Amino acid sequence: MSRSELSGSEATLVRDGELWCEDVRLAEIGDAVGTPCYVYSEHIIRSRFTSFASTFKDVDHRVFYSVKANHNLAVLETLRGLGAGADVVSVGELHRAKLAGFAGSDIVFGGVGKRNDELEAALAAEIFLVNVESESELCRLSEAAARQGTVARVGIRVNPGVEASTHSYTQTGHYGTKFGVAREDAVDVYARAAELSGIEPRGINAHIGSQILQPEPYQQTLQLLVDLVRDIRRRRLQVDYIDIGGGFGIRHDTGAGIDLDAVAHMAVEACSDIDVVLLFEPGRWLVAPAGILLTRVLYTKQLGDRVYCVTDTGSNDFMRPSYYSAHHPIEAVRDGPREVTADVVGPVCETGDFLGRDRKLPKLGEGDLLAVMYAGAYGLVMSSNYNSRPRAAEVLVAGSSYRVVRRRESLDDLVALERDNA
Ligand code: LLP
């Protein structure tokens, strides 16, 4: 059995006793680019997008990649080239999407707290849909549209009151979270939107959370949204789109994800007798398995009954293990019998600074490379400069070649905004 099967990661494979990404040795990237370094497989991004789209081939649909999962321009360009749209949540993400070549008509803009300048930027870009989360936001958008003499196509985000089983920080579909308008109010809010000048309501949407592994919450949500579409149409208002959001999860132990076929089956059933286009906003599902985080061992030591493997990669570089207690498999880049149980930690001055605890690994020495799996989503995008640590580099592998798609930050980069008074 290959190491990649053991770890369940798609981004790597074992050849000649070491880990490769596509046809490039990870050790070659580690030596040339340094660590920490995020490495993405273009092939995996492509194949996952194609597979997502073909799973839903029996429903009229569009896929808007959720830029927040991995906003690197090269990743965005890859997905755009495959026909994805972009789901953005800030003017910064809109800027990136436009730079990566997405047309306004291929962008949806969501988020619970959009500023005036963000609403204005969305209107100026003539984006496909602004997903609005409150009546106050609708009024603001209407005013902004009037100022610009334009019309905003709008989706109303509904809080469906569905609690999906996932980390509480990433549950977003039940009351007690800040998202959307109450489902009881949704039809009235939609009707109100239709009365406002400069607003053209066209769809309803929900996003119930992230890293969801069961299809059932999607079924509940979809059923609710379909019922709402019927209620809205009874008021003789037009609805063209149901946006079900993202959240499709991946298991890090087996590599299996949510049963997307089951979700597709439900979608076909639920939408069989209403004429709508389904919109999806997947992030993690498309890119998490395509990425690994390459890190180098600085020291190993025994302290009491524990072995610590101190790496050059901290929780500032990869927050998921410490922030969500997320378990990401960690593999030695050079294969060997797993003889040691160690805590893989970083250099940041906090006990919460770890990449993984109690990991079975080969005996490691200074300079050895490790790969943290499923790091293609919510990795670099959530990293920070805490402890004045320059952010990691990013590399995109395609076949036997690779390129740095974000250079490592320099010490000058760290202070540039404090020194640059221009
Ligand atoms: N659409 C909306 C409105 C969202 O808020 C999100 C994610 C997505 C789509 C994409 O969700 P995905 O398919 O990637 O699960 N930092 C957390 C995940 C937070 C997700 C926030 N919203 C993590 O590392 O697990």
Boltz pocket constraint, residues with backbone or C-beta under 6 A from the ligand:
constraints:
  - pocket:
      binder: B
      contacts: [[A, 66], [A, 68], [A, 69], [A, 87], [A, 110], [A, 111], [A, 170], [A, 207], [A, 209], [A, 210], [A, 211], [A, 245], [A, 246], [A, 247], [A, 248], [A, 281], [A, 282], [A, 283], [A, 284], [A, 285], [A, 320], [A, 324], [A, 377], [A, 378], [A, 382]]
      max_distance: 6.0
